[in-house]
Amino acid sequence: MSHTVGELLPPTRIMMTPGPSNVDPRVYRAMATPLVGHMDPWFTEMMGDVPVLLREIFQTKNKITYPISASGSGGIEAAVVNTLEPGDECIVCVNGWFSERMAVIAERTQAKVIRVEAPYGRTVDPEDVRRAGKGRKIKFVGLAHGETSSGVIQKLANYRQVADELGALMIVDAVATLAGVPLDVDHDRIDICFSGSQKALSAPPGMAPITINSRVEEIVRTRKTPVGSWYFDFTPIMSMWGGERTYHHTPPISLIYGMREALRLVAEEGLPARWARHAQNQQALIAGLEAMGIEMWVATPAERLATVTAVTIPAGIEDTKVRKQLLDEFGIEIAGGFGPGKGKAWRVGLMGYSSQNKNVLLFLAALEKVLGDQGHRVPAGAGVAAAIQSYQGAGQSSSQPVTAGAHK
């Protein structure tokens, strides 16, 4: 029996999730250009633009800087399996779903993994890390700069100091922070830093930018045992993305086109302006939500991640009903909570191209309407008014949005 499959016509959504974010039209145009072979001289020359742009955005001079053909989780795996050998010890700071994933991946190697934990919505205490590593030979201290599952950001300098005392590498998950929050790989002395294409870079999912310093290169070169993953082994990839351009695997050519254009957009806007845009839009979002009587999941303002805002769901409100109505009626997608936050928190993403003040204002108005329909009344217009006041206090006119396209 034959079955007719219709034309692919995805709905248009406003992506206010912790990822993916909406994609700039210029990135779509780049991805629609003709496919060429991955060994075509034009392609092998063009792909060299990507590490150059990534170094600017990571703020590093590291030679080994490239996008892994995988999601951000592939970045976690590459960072962990290349550094750990049987008998090594490492510390992973666990304060959410994705830092937990780093620990789980490390536990699948033959290394000893020491978890230093904090509740969702809190940072890991560096003093706990110091105590956990005292008297041990620690290979690395791993942590999430921004923990997407709970909307927390951690101050890297605190952990770098402890890692130095322990003689350890520092591995940083910057999936939720690269190009959205201040991050300087060389200044912060991060040994391995990785991210994801679909967050504040606003490229499609499927690539994990990573950068490793010379210290890590030496560790990889002098390993006594093979890396536990063929695909994520840094050594052959160094040649593929280095001057040799040796074949390792068929890269996602169209995704690399999109990544290149997304990185160009970041460079055109400039990192300080981009960081400021993300911060200002989050400040307006928080002002609006608090004016509506909605509490933040992360209590300490300095620990709130600018790209993902976690909020406490008001008592008596059903998580999925609100999210479904926002999606069906307004085309706005936000995310629910993970782990202890499941059913108790919403996570609102303002990343890359999605971080626009028209999205903030629309979301606040839509949420007011949806909450009212669910029987939870908030002061009429209070959220939008507070957000507008926040923008005006930051020197912006509410009629002239700070958007991802403002630099064009």
LINKA-V521439 format. One record per residue. N is the residue number from 1. PHI is phi in degrees with one decimal (999 if undefined). OMEGA is omega as a letter, one per 20 degrees, with the letter a starting at -180 (NA if undefined). D_FIRST is the distance of its C-alpha to the first C-alpha in Angstrom with 2 decimals. Layout:
((N,PHI,OMEGA,D_FIRST) (N,PHI,OMEGA,D_FIRST))
//
This chain:
((1,999,a,0.00) (2,-79.5,r,3.81) (3,-133.8,a,6.62) (4,-87.1,r,10.05) (5,-98.7,a,12.94) (6,-75.1,r,16.18) (7,-62.1,r,19.56) (8,-77.7,a,21.58) (9,-133.5,a,24.35) (10,-63.8,r,26.33) (11,-70.0,r,28.96) (12,-85.3,a,32.58) (13,-122.3,r,34.48) (14,-96.6,a,38.14) (15,-86.2,r,38.01) (16,-114.9,r,40.97) (17,-103.1,r,39.75) (18,-74.4,r,41.49) (19,131.2,j,39.01) (20,-77.3,r,37.20) (21,-102.0,r,39.34) (22,-63.9,a,38.57) (23,-106.5,r,38.73) (24,-61.6,r,41.27) (25,-53.5,r,39.92) (26,-65.0,r,41.92) (27,-69.0,r,39.92) (28,-59.5,a,36.63) (29,-62.1,r,38.19) (30,-61.5,a,39.31) (31,-73.2,a,35.86) (32,-86.3,r,34.38) (33,-75.0,a,36.77) (34,-61.3,r,35.68) (35,-73.6,r,34.78) (36,-127.0,r,37.28) (37,-67.4,a,37.57) (38,-72.7,r,39.06) (39,-108.1,r,41.90) (40,-61.9,a,42.51) (41,-55.1,r,46.23) (42,-62.9,a,45.50) (43,-67.9,a,43.25) (44,-64.5,r,45.64) (45,-76.1,a,48.44) (46,-62.2,a,46.57) (47,-63.1,r,45.49) (48,-64.4,r,49.23) (49,-67.2,a,49.46) (50,-66.0,r,47.45) (51,-60.4,r,49.98) (52,-61.0,a,52.82) (53,-68.0,r,51.35) (54,-63.4,r,50.42) (55,-60.9,r,54.02) (56,-62.7,a,55.26) (57,-81.3,r,53.01) (58,-72.4,a,53.66) (59,57.3,a,57.31) (60,-146.0,r,57.87) (61,-104.4,a,59.24) (62,-56.1,r,57.14) (63,-64.2,a,56.10) (64,-87.5,a,52.93) (65,-142.7,a,50.92) (66,-163.1,r,47.27) (67,-95.6,r,43.78) (68,-71.2,r,41.85) (69,-78.5,a,38.18) (70,-172.3,r,37.16) (71,-74.9,r,37.41) (72,-57.9,r,40.78) (73,-64.0,r,40.20) (74,-65.1,r,40.30) (75,-65.4,r,43.71) (76,-59.6,a,44.86) (77,-62.6,r,43.79) (78,-59.8,a,45.39) (79,-62.4,a,48.63) (80,-76.5,a,48.89) (81,-73.0,r,47.95) (82,-75.9,a,50.08) (83,-95.9,a,53.20) (84,-90.4,r,53.09) (85,-124.7,r,54.21) (86,-53.5,r,54.78) (87,93.7,r,57.77) (88,-67.6,r,57.70) (89,-121.9,r,58.04) (90,-141.4,r,56.54) (91,-116.8,r,56.60) (92,-119.2,r,53.61) (93,-83.6,a,54.38) (94,-111.4,r,51.72) (95,-140.0,r,51.58) (96,173.9,a,47.90) (97,-62.1,a,44.31) (98,-87.1,r,44.43) (99,-69.0,r,47.90) (100,-59.0,a,46.73) (101,-62.7,r,43.96) (102,-60.3,r,46.70) (103,-64.3,a,48.46) (104,-62.3,r,45.38) (105,-62.5,r,44.72) (106,-62.7,a,48.41) (107,-69.1,r,48.37) (108,-86.1,r,45.76) (109,-89.0,r,48.38) (110,-96.8,r,51.49) (111,-97.7,r,53.66) (112,-94.7,a,55.33) (113,-108.9,r,54.02) (114,-106.3,r,56.34) (115,-89.8,r,54.68) (116,-115.8,a,56.91) (117,-110.9,r,55.25) (118,-142.3,r,55.66) (119,-63.9,r,53.86) (120,-54.0,a,51.01) (121,93.9,r,52.79) (122,-128.1,r,55.81) (123,-87.4,r,56.93) (124,-79.3,a,57.86) (125,-72.9,r,61.65) (126,-56.8,r,62.91) (127,-65.8,r,65.76) (128,-65.6,r,63.31) (129,-65.1,r,61.88) (130,-59.6,a,65.45) (131,-63.8,a,66.26) (132,-66.6,a,63.09) (133,-96.5,a,63.89) (134,-61.0,r,67.63) (135,77.6,r,68.90) (136,-115.7,r,65.55) (137,-98.4,a,64.35) (138,-93.5,a,61.35) (139,-76.8,r,59.01) (140,-150.6,r,57.40) (141,-108.7,a,57.23) (142,-112.8,a,53.73) (143,-157.3,r,52.89) (144,-93.4,r,50.69) (145,-60.2,r,52.66) (146,-121.0,a,50.44) (147,-92.0,a,48.47) (148,-61.9,a,45.38) (149,-71.8,a,44.67) (150,-133.5,r,47.99) (151,73.3,a,49.34) (152,-108.8,r,52.38) (153,-114.4,a,54.16) (154,-116.8,a,56.64) (155,-80.1,a,59.76) (156,-64.7,a,59.42) (157,-58.6,a,63.17) (158,-62.4,a,63.71) (159,-81.9,r,61.38) (160,-63.8,r,62.60) (161,-61.4,r,66.11) (162,-67.5,r,65.09) (163,-59.1,r,63.07) (164,-61.3,r,66.19) (165,-61.5,a,68.33) (166,-89.9,a,65.93) (167,67.0,a,65.66) (168,-109.9,r,61.90) (169,-70.3,r,59.22) (170,-121.3,r,57.55) (171,-107.6,a,53.77) (172,-122.9,r,52.49) (173,-84.3,r,49.01) (174,-111.1,a,49.19) (175,-57.7,a,45.50) (176,-93.8,a,46.43) (177,-118.3,a,49.74) (178,-56.1,r,49.67) (179,73.8,r,50.42) (180,-124.6,a,50.70) (181,-137.2,r,53.72) (182,-51.1,a,56.86) (183,-153.4,a,56.24) (184,-136.2,a,58.44) (185,-58.6,a,57.51) (186,-71.5,a,60.81) (187,-64.0,a,63.06) (188,-81.4,r,61.35) (189,53.1,r,61.51) (190,-86.3,a,57.92) (191,-79.3,r,57.19) (192,-132.8,r,53.38) (193,-134.6,r,51.60) (194,-133.7,a,47.86) (195,-145.2,r,45.67) (196,-135.6,a,42.16) (197,-73.0,a,40.88) (198,-95.7,a,39.20) (199,-100.4,a,42.26) (200,-73.6,r,45.47) (201,-76.7,r,44.63) (202,57.5,r,41.64) (203,-105.9,r,39.45) (204,-65.6,r,35.81) (205,-62.1,r,35.38) (206,127.6,r,35.29) (207,-135.4,a,38.89) (208,-126.0,r,41.96) (209,-57.4,a,45.28) (210,-143.8,r,47.93) (211,-138.7,r,51.58) (212,-130.1,a,53.86) (213,-91.9,a,57.60) (214,-64.5,r,59.84) (215,-61.1,r,60.66) (216,-70.5,r,57.04) (217,-53.2,a,56.81) (218,-66.0,r,59.76) (219,-62.1,r,58.28) (220,-66.6,a,55.06) (221,-66.0,a,57.12) (222,-103.9,r,59.33) (223,-57.6,r,56.76) (224,-90.3,a,57.61) (225,-125.8,r,54.01) (226,-63.9,r,50.72) (227,-61.1,a,48.72) (228,-70.7,r,46.19) (229,-133.4,r,43.26) (230,-69.0,a,42.58) (231,-66.6,a,40.51) (232,-96.1,r,43.04) (233,-59.8,a,46.19) (234,-62.0,a,48.46) (235,-58.2,r,50.19) (236,-68.9,r,47.60) (237,-67.5,r,46.37) (238,-55.7,r,49.98) (239,-76.5,a,49.83) (240,-63.0,a,46.47) (241,-93.5,r,47.74) (242,-84.2,a,51.34) (243,-65.2,a,52.96) (244,-71.8,a,51.45) (245,54.6,r,47.79) (246,-70.2,a,46.76) (247,-72.9,r,43.09) (248,-126.1,r,41.85) (249,-152.6,r,38.23) (250,-80.1,a,36.12) (251,-73.9,r,37.09) (252,-76.2,a,34.84) (253,-56.4,a,36.31) (254,-65.7,r,35.07) (255,-66.5,r,36.21) (256,-68.8,r,39.59) (257,-54.5,a,39.82) (258,-63.8,r,39.22) (259,-60.7,a,41.68) (260,-58.2,a,44.32) (261,-69.5,r,44.13) (262,-61.7,r,44.16) (263,-68.0,r,47.25) (264,-61.3,r,48.88) (265,-63.6,r,48.45) (266,-61.9,a,50.16) (267,-62.9,a,52.97) (268,-66.6,a,53.47) (269,-69.2,a,53.78) (270,90.8,a,56.01) (271,-60.3,a,55.79) (272,-58.2,r,58.62) (273,-66.6,a,57.16) (274,-68.4,r,53.70) (275,-59.9,a,55.12) (276,-63.8,r,57.15) (277,-60.7,r,54.14) (278,-62.7,a,52.22) (279,-65.4,a,55.35) (280,-66.1,r,56.18) (281,-67.7,r,52.72) (282,-67.9,r,52.67) (283,-59.5,r,56.20) (284,-68.2,r,55.20) (285,-60.1,a,52.12) (286,-63.6,r,54.31) (287,-58.0,a,56.99) (288,-66.2,a,54.51) (289,-64.6,a,52.93) (290,-66.0,r,56.37) (291,-66.2,r,57.55) (292,-89.9,r,54.71) (293,82.9,a,56.00) (294,-97.0,a,53.27) (295,-92.3,r,54.57) (296,-79.3,r,53.72) (297,-70.2,r,52.25) (298,-93.6,a,54.53) (299,-70.5,a,58.03) (300,-88.1,a,60.00) (301,-54.4,a,59.51) (302,-66.8,a,60.37) (303,-100.1,a,57.52) (304,-87.8,r,54.78) (305,-74.9,a,52.25) (306,-67.8,a,52.19) (307,-89.8,a,48.52) (308,-136.5,a,47.16) (309,-104.6,r,48.93) (310,-96.4,a,48.35) (311,-127.0,r,49.43) (312,-82.4,r,49.96) (313,-69.4,a,47.75) (314,-57.6,r,50.15) (315,-57.6,r,50.74) (316,85.7,a,48.52) (317,-98.7,a,45.80) (318,-90.6,a,42.26) (319,-46.2,a,41.02) (320,-67.5,r,37.30) (321,-62.5,a,37.90) (322,-64.9,a,40.14) (323,-64.0,r,37.88) (324,-66.8,a,34.86) (325,-68.6,r,36.98) (326,-58.8,a,38.40) (327,-71.5,a,34.95) (328,-69.8,a,33.49) (329,-91.6,a,36.67) (330,-120.3,a,38.27) (331,69.9,a,35.68) (332,-100.5,r,38.04) (333,-110.2,r,36.85) (334,-120.6,a,39.42) (335,-115.2,r,39.08) (336,-85.1,a,40.13) (337,-88.6,r,42.47) (338,-106.4,r,42.09) (339,53.8,a,43.86) (340,-61.7,r,46.90) (341,-88.8,a,45.85) (342,-63.1,a,42.49) (343,78.8,a,42.63) (344,-116.6,a,46.18) (345,-136.7,r,45.93) (346,-108.5,r,44.11) (347,-119.4,a,44.07) (348,-109.9,a,44.43) (349,-94.4,r,44.04) (350,-130.5,a,46.05) (351,-124.8,r,45.28) (352,53.6,a,45.64) (353,-65.9,r,44.17) (354,-76.7,a,43.37) (355,-82.1,a,47.08) (356,-129.9,a,48.17) (357,-72.9,r,50.45) (358,-66.1,r,48.33) (359,-68.9,r,45.68) (360,-60.2,a,48.41) (361,-67.3,r,49.64) (362,-63.6,a,46.24) (363,-60.9,a,45.27) (364,-62.7,r,48.57) (365,-66.4,a,48.23) (366,-65.5,a,44.62) (367,-63.9,r,45.58) (368,-58.6,a,48.51) (369,-66.2,a,46.31) (370,-66.3,r,43.66) (371,-60.6,r,46.40) (372,-61.2,r,48.03) (373,-64.5,r,44.87) (374,-89.0,r,44.76) (375,91.6,r,48.37) (376,-112.8,a,50.15) (377,-84.3,r,52.60) (378,-125.7,r,54.08) (379,-55.9,a,56.89) (380,-56.5,r,55.47) (381,73.0,a,55.05) (382,-64.5,a,56.85) (383,-65.4,a,54.21) (384,-64.6,a,53.90) (385,-61.2,a,57.69) (386,-66.9,r,58.38) (387,-66.2,r,55.96) (388,-60.8,r,57.58) (389,-61.8,r,60.97) (390,-62.4,r,59.85) (391,-62.4,a,58.78) (392,-65.1,r,62.06) (393,-66.4,r,64.00) (394,-88.2,r,62.38) (395,84.8,r,63.63) (396,-111.0,r,60.37) (397,-87.3,a,59.89) (398,-66.3,r,57.00) (399,-88.0,r,56.28) (400,-125.4,a,55.92) (401,-61.7,r,53.24) (402,-82.7,a,53.48) (403,-123.5,r,50.01) (404,-67.7,a,48.34) (405,-97.1,a,48.69) (406,-65.3,a,52.39) (407,-86.3,a,53.45) (408,-81.4,NA,51.70))
//
